[in-house]
């Protein structure tokens, strides 16, 4: 997608939006549709942010280097799917675990784990880390259950178990219950369909998009914003009546010398305090493309005898560096996706791409109980994006540290009807770290901006 403003601003818009991820595009569509002029400033050479869909000509399904799943039935996402006439399918929730050389099916795997997760309700009036919760309140749980619970929390939330707030996890669970969060969906034609639809709608309403525009400073007074942007060839200053900031938490937390760090003049101390109570989590996700779906011919031992892997949807190991793998079922393809989050991901993403591929193959070999050389024989290609080292993200998605439950609300609060904030880290509904949570914040910021600008007209 080309930029509308590579040569710098021509006229001053009513609103600037920093970031063309799903939150920024949702806000832009709402504001532009309401009749206000909008310019989006995006540091990358593409829109979409942490939705990053690529395609392999020999694979019938898209490859998601970033967000892949729709968790539950969030109305924000499904309304866009309907508008854009996208095709979404539900995933079979078969989570199998390999433990002590035995394959354990879904019901066994989840029953004890659910007891641990549900037990957090007992301490909902206090706040501790998930690790402390396990140590203090789950002493009767088996080592296997505690390990599975840790793997689940770190993997799903991209979090360190010794840091993430149990109070926030309870809020998250309650929010998921409202949208059938135990169900998962995938957009068969690619998550970027959401991005293309929002961008098309925003552009049709008059919004402009400036790519390769790295925001360096936001200078502001009430009803007046000057945004300093480093473009491909020179520096520009954009002026507007207000700005919507949708920067990832990792960028908001960046040191001043970081290439994508943004300086606010004057600084907003309340926002700085809130940012310090949140964390940017890490994940490692790798997509392996094979010449054929060789795992469909494999069998593993279980208590009931040999079990075929023909229909496995998700499979979990225990001590592997990448313990979670999934297929594209209900679509049958020759791709497997490996995943880990939290502490393990932090360590692994420090390696180069070849080391990461080696870790992935060794993990898959251990889980499937076949030699690594056999997997390498079938391997055709691998796709991976290191979000931790990505200068415009610096991590995967956010979570709340102990004592930081109110931080997203503070981060989301507008300042002087001039600075507005959106992005998954500002979600207060229990949906941090999700695409639908980010969409909701963009829509919310859009409403706030529209109300503010309309009030100024009166």
Rosetta blueprint (number, residue, H / E / L):
1 X L
2 X L
3 X L
4 X L
5 X L
6 X L
7 X L
8 X L
9 X L
10 X L
11 X L
12 X L
13 X L
14 X L
15 X E
16 X E
17 X E
18 X E
19 X L
20 X L
21 X L
22 X H
23 X H
24 X H
25 X H
26 X H
27 X H
28 X H
29 X H
30 X H
31 X H
32 X H
33 X H
34 X L
35 X L
36 X L
37 X L
38 X E
39 X E
40 X E
41 X E
42 X L
43 X L
44 X L
45 X L
46 X L
47 X L
48 X L
49 X L
50 X L
51 X L
52 X L
53 X E
54 X E
55 X L
56 X L
57 X L
58 X L
59 X L
60 X L
61 X L
62 X L
63 X E
64 X E
65 X L
66 X L
67 X L
68 X L
69 X E
70 X E
71 X E
72 X L
73 X L
74 X L
75 X H
76 X H
77 X H
78 X H
79 X H
80 X H
81 X H
82 X H
83 X H
84 X H
85 X L
86 X L
87 X L
88 X E
89 X E
90 X E
91 X L
92 X L
93 X L
94 X L
95 X E
96 X E
97 X E
98 X E
99 X E
100 X L
101 X L
102 X E
103 X E
104 X E
105 X L
106 X H
107 X H
108 X H
109 X H
110 X H
111 X H
112 X H
113 X H
114 X H
115 X H
116 X H
117 X H
118 X H
119 X H
120 X H
121 X H
122 X H
123 X H
124 X L
125 X L
126 X L
127 X L
128 X L
129 X E
130 X H
131 X H
132 X H
133 X H
134 X H
135 X H
136 X H
137 X H
138 X L
139 X L
140 X L
141 X L
142 X L
143 X H
144 X H
145 X H
146 X H
147 X H
148 X H
149 X H
150 X H
151 X H
152 X H
153 X H
154 X H
155 X H
156 X H
157 X H
158 X L
159 X L
160 X L
161 X L
162 X L
163 X L
164 X E
165 X E
166 X H
167 X H
168 X H
169 X H
170 X H
171 X H
172 X H
173 X H
174 X H
175 X H
176 X H
177 X H
178 X L
179 X L
180 X L
181 X L
182 X L
183 X L
184 X E
185 X E
186 X E
187 X E
188 X L
189 X L
190 X L
191 X L
192 X H
193 X H
194 X H
195 X H
196 X H
197 X H
198 X H
199 X H
200 X H
201 X H
202 X H
203 X H
204 X H
205 X L
206 X L
207 X L
208 X E
209 X E
210 X E
211 X L
212 X L
213 X L
214 X E
215 X E
216 X E
217 X E
218 X E
219 X E
220 X E
221 X E
222 X L
223 X L
224 X E
225 X E
226 X E
227 X E
228 X E
229 X E
230 X E
231 X L
232 X L
233 X L
234 X L
235 X E
236 X E
237 X E
238 X E
239 X E
240 X E
241 X L
242 X E
243 X E
244 X E
245 X E
246 X L
247 X L
248 X L
249 X H
250 X H
251 X H
252 X H
253 X L
254 X L
255 X L
256 X L
257 X L
258 X L
259 X L
260 X L
261 X L
262 X L
263 X E
264 X E
265 X E
266 X L
267 X L
268 X L
269 X H
270 X H
271 X H
272 X H
273 X H
274 X H
275 X H
276 X H
277 X L
278 X E
279 X E
280 X E
281 X E
282 X L
283 X E
284 X E
285 X E
286 X E
287 X E
288 X E
289 X E
290 X E
291 X L
292 X L
293 X L
294 X H
295 X H
296 X H
297 X H
298 X L
299 X E
300 X E
301 X E
302 X E
303 X L
304 X L
305 X E
306 X E
307 X E
308 X E
309 X L
310 X L
311 X L
312 X L
313 X L
314 X E
315 X E
316 X E
317 X L
318 X L
319 X L
320 X L
321 X L
322 X L
323 X L
324 X E
325 X E
326 X E
327 X L
328 X L
329 X L
330 X L
331 X L
332 X L
333 X L
334 X L
335 X E
336 X E
337 X E
338 X E
339 X E
340 X E
341 X E
342 X L
343 X H
344 X H
345 X H
346 X H
347 X H
348 X H
349 X L
350 X L
351 X L
352 X L
353 X H
354 X H
355 X H
356 X H
357 X H
358 X H
359 X H
360 X H
361 X H
362 X H
363 X H
364 X H
365 X H
366 X H
367 X H
368 X H
369 X L
370 X L
371 X L
372 X H
373 X H
374 X H
375 X H
376 X H
377 X H
378 X H
379 X E
380 X E
381 X E
382 X E
383 X E
384 X E
385 X L
386 X L
387 X L
388 X L
389 X L
390 X L
391 X L
392 X L
393 X L
394 X L
395 X L
396 X L
397 X E
398 X E
399 X E
400 X E
401 X E
402 X L
403 X L
404 X L
405 X L
406 X L
407 X H
408 X H
409 X H
410 X H
411 X H
412 X H
413 X L
414 X L
415 X E
416 X L
417 X L
418 X L
419 X E
420 X E
421 X E
422 X L
423 X L
424 X H
425 X H
426 X H
427 X L
428 X L
429 X L
430 X L
431 X L
432 X L
433 X L
434 X L
435 X H
436 X H
437 X H
438 X H
439 X H
440 X H
441 X H
442 X H
443 X H
444 X H
445 X H
446 X H
447 X H
448 X H
449 X H
450 X H
451 X H
452 X H
453 X H
454 X H
455 X H
456 X H
457 X H
458 X L
